[in-house]
């Protein structure tokens, strides 16, 4: 025979409320996700008139960091994305004519992604809007907060090469 819990529905609600208050005061994930949504919205609003999303600008940036061309798997690692998620982003960018892919000459199973001329032109326009968003983000976080945020992200995400993606 199953034992019944001594807790009443009301006491379980109270316990749940106490647990939620504890997590609400201290949960790093809750805060990181909320800040991520706020920053994503700020950058997305800036590049939306160009038909872009912030994720696409990030892909363009990492391609540029890789001297204009990179393997899909390398891009996924650098962006901390699952390869399948990045593939969906890249497919949209290919349909829009901003990037193109080709087999990697070193490993034909792998794909190399590069910006098209249209993608390079669009990226240049996006960077101007991105700079404005950077200033808004710095204002939102405050100078000290922006510096701490950058240092924390670099130290956590890129421990072998602090300060760079």
One Martini backbone bead per residue (centre of mass of N, CA, C, O) as a GRO file, in nm:
protein
  165
    1UNK     BB    1   0.097   0.036   0.023
    2UNK     BB    2   0.070   0.360  -0.015
    3UNK     BB    3   0.201   0.643   0.102
    4UNK     BB    4   0.111   0.928   0.251
    5UNK     BB    5   0.151   1.243   0.265
    6UNK     BB    6   0.167   1.481   0.524
    7UNK     BB    7   0.124   1.685   0.319
    8UNK     BB    8  -0.038   1.943   0.217
    9UNK     BB    9  -0.122   2.141  -0.034
   10UNK     BB   10  -0.049   2.400   0.124
   11UNK     BB   11   0.240   2.312   0.216
   12UNK     BB   12   0.349   2.270  -0.070
   13UNK     BB   13   0.310   2.561  -0.161
   14UNK     BB   14   0.493   2.688   0.052
   15UNK     BB   15   0.746   2.534  -0.028
   16UNK     BB   16   0.749   2.633  -0.319
   17UNK     BB   17   0.773   2.931  -0.247
   18UNK     BB   18   1.042   2.910  -0.096
   19UNK     BB   19   1.206   2.796  -0.331
   20UNK     BB   20   1.152   3.031  -0.527
   21UNK     BB   21   1.285   3.248  -0.353
   22UNK     BB   22   1.563   3.125  -0.348
   23UNK     BB   23   1.608   3.121  -0.658
   24UNK     BB   24   1.535   3.421  -0.711
   25UNK     BB   25   1.791   3.526  -0.541
   26UNK     BB   26   2.035   3.306  -0.685
   27UNK     BB   27   1.993   3.243  -0.984
   28UNK     BB   28   2.197   3.240  -1.255
   29UNK     BB   29   2.022   3.147  -1.491
   30UNK     BB   30   1.795   3.346  -1.468
   31UNK     BB   31   1.979   3.596  -1.515
   32UNK     BB   32   2.114   3.515  -1.779
   33UNK     BB   33   1.852   3.484  -1.948
   34UNK     BB   34   1.741   3.768  -1.903
   35UNK     BB   35   1.987   3.918  -2.017
   36UNK     BB   36   1.988   3.783  -2.291
   37UNK     BB   37   1.710   3.885  -2.382
   38UNK     BB   38   1.773   4.185  -2.360
   39UNK     BB   39   2.019   4.191  -2.554
   40UNK     BB   40   1.890   4.057  -2.798
   41UNK     BB   41   1.674   4.272  -2.841
   42UNK     BB   42   1.862   4.509  -2.889
   43UNK     BB   43   2.010   4.386  -3.142
   44UNK     BB   44   1.767   4.304  -3.313
   45UNK     BB   45   1.649   4.590  -3.345
   46UNK     BB   46   1.895   4.702  -3.507
   47UNK     BB   47   1.891   4.467  -3.757
   48UNK     BB   48   1.601   4.430  -3.869
   49UNK     BB   49   1.598   4.643  -4.111
   50UNK     BB   50   1.807   4.431  -4.267
   51UNK     BB   51   1.697   4.124  -4.208
   52UNK     BB   52   1.824   4.059  -3.929
   53UNK     BB   53   1.994   3.872  -3.683
   54UNK     BB   54   2.206   3.833  -3.429
   55UNK     BB   55   2.295   3.544  -3.506
   56UNK     BB   56   2.391   3.625  -3.794
   57UNK     BB   57   2.605   3.827  -3.707
   58UNK     BB   58   2.771   3.624  -3.549
   59UNK     BB   59   2.844   3.448  -3.788
   60UNK     BB   60   2.986   3.668  -3.952
   61UNK     BB   61   3.203   3.729  -3.741
   62UNK     BB   62   3.333   3.445  -3.726
   63UNK     BB   63   3.412   3.430  -4.016
   64UNK     BB   64   3.600   3.676  -4.000
   65UNK     BB   65   3.790   3.552  -3.779
   66UNK     BB   66   3.843   3.309  -4.007
   67UNK     BB   67   3.923   3.461  -4.274
   68UNK     BB   68   3.623   3.411  -4.433
   69UNK     BB   69   3.646   3.096  -4.334
   70UNK     BB   70   3.454   2.799  -4.220
   71UNK     BB   71   3.370   2.551  -4.045
   72UNK     BB   72   3.086   2.453  -3.909
   73UNK     BB   73   3.206   2.330  -3.647
   74UNK     BB   74   3.372   2.577  -3.567
   75UNK     BB   75   3.141   2.775  -3.545
   76UNK     BB   76   2.983   2.623  -3.328
   77UNK     BB   77   3.201   2.638  -3.112
   78UNK     BB   78   3.238   2.953  -3.108
   79UNK     BB   79   2.906   2.987  -3.049
   80UNK     BB   80   2.780   2.767  -2.869
   81UNK     BB   81   2.654   2.553  -3.080
   82UNK     BB   82   2.469   2.349  -3.233
   83UNK     BB   83   2.500   2.226  -3.543
   84UNK     BB   84   2.193   2.224  -3.607
   85UNK     BB   85   2.141   2.521  -3.542
   86UNK     BB   86   2.345   2.640  -3.739
   87UNK     BB   87   2.229   2.514  -3.996
   88UNK     BB   88   1.965   2.676  -3.990
   89UNK     BB   89   2.092   2.955  -4.010
   90UNK     BB   90   2.257   2.906  -4.273
   91UNK     BB   91   2.022   2.838  -4.462
   92UNK     BB   92   1.898   3.118  -4.453
   93UNK     BB   93   2.152   3.270  -4.550
   94UNK     BB   94   2.163   3.125  -4.822
   95UNK     BB   95   1.882   3.206  -4.931
   96UNK     BB   96   1.975   3.523  -4.902
   97UNK     BB   97   2.291   3.540  -5.006
   98UNK     BB   98   2.522   3.567  -4.760
   99UNK     BB   99   2.604   3.263  -4.797
  100UNK     BB  100   2.840   2.993  -4.855
  101UNK     BB  101   2.896   2.652  -4.950
  102UNK     BB  102   3.155   2.398  -4.918
  103UNK     BB  103   3.366   2.171  -4.953
  104UNK     BB  104   3.622   2.040  -4.786
  105UNK     BB  105   3.936   1.966  -4.907
  106UNK     BB  106   4.022   1.793  -4.639
  107UNK     BB  107   3.691   1.726  -4.593
  108UNK     BB  108   3.409   1.635  -4.767
  109UNK     BB  109   3.211   1.613  -4.515
  110UNK     BB  110   3.275   1.898  -4.486
  111UNK     BB  111   3.189   2.245  -4.429
  112UNK     BB  112   3.228   2.562  -4.584
  113UNK     BB  113   3.199   2.903  -4.479
  114UNK     BB  114   3.095   3.205  -4.658
  115UNK     BB  115   3.087   3.513  -4.766
  116UNK     BB  116   2.934   3.707  -4.966
  117UNK     BB  117   2.911   4.002  -5.112
  118UNK     BB  118   2.638   4.060  -4.983
  119UNK     BB  119   2.730   3.986  -4.694
  120UNK     BB  120   2.950   4.199  -4.665
  121UNK     BB  121   2.767   4.444  -4.704
  122UNK     BB  122   2.567   4.381  -4.476
  123UNK     BB  123   2.772   4.371  -4.247
  124UNK     BB  124   2.860   4.666  -4.261
  125UNK     BB  125   2.579   4.772  -4.181
  126UNK     BB  126   2.551   4.616  -3.911
  127UNK     BB  127   2.792   4.737  -3.755
  128UNK     BB  128   2.676   5.015  -3.712
  129UNK     BB  129   2.434   4.918  -3.542
  130UNK     BB  130   2.598   4.757  -3.335
  131UNK     BB  131   2.748   4.994  -3.206
  132UNK     BB  132   2.496   5.119  -3.085
  133UNK     BB  133   2.425   4.871  -2.909
  134UNK     BB  134   2.678   4.870  -2.741
  135UNK     BB  135   2.616   5.137  -2.599
  136UNK     BB  136   2.348   5.048  -2.476
  137UNK     BB  137   2.466   4.809  -2.316
  138UNK     BB  138   2.664   4.976  -2.147
  139UNK     BB  139   2.447   5.146  -2.016
  140UNK     BB  140   2.284   4.920  -1.888
  141UNK     BB  141   2.547   4.796  -1.725
  142UNK     BB  142   2.768   4.969  -1.719
  143UNK     BB  143   3.096   4.999  -1.716
  144UNK     BB  144   3.161   4.782  -1.500
  145UNK     BB  145   2.960   4.566  -1.597
  146UNK     BB  146   3.074   4.531  -1.883
  147UNK     BB  147   3.355   4.442  -1.795
  148UNK     BB  148   3.271   4.199  -1.621
  149UNK     BB  149   3.111   4.051  -1.836
  150UNK     BB  150   3.344   4.015  -2.036
  151UNK     BB  151   3.536   3.865  -1.847
  152UNK     BB  152   3.351   3.630  -1.775
  153UNK     BB  153   3.303   3.527  -2.060
  154UNK     BB  154   3.596   3.484  -2.142
  155UNK     BB  155   3.679   3.293  -1.902
  156UNK     BB  156   3.449   3.079  -1.963
  157UNK     BB  157   3.443   3.043  -2.291
  158UNK     BB  158   3.777   3.143  -2.335
  159UNK     BB  159   4.034   3.024  -2.161
  160UNK     BB  160   4.274   3.017  -2.386
  161UNK     BB  161   4.160   3.323  -2.505
  162UNK     BB  162   4.151   3.588  -2.368
  163UNK     BB  163   3.961   3.840  -2.540
  164UNK     BB  164   3.858   3.612  -2.742
  165UNK     BB  165   3.686   3.416  -2.998
   0.00000   0.00000   0.00000
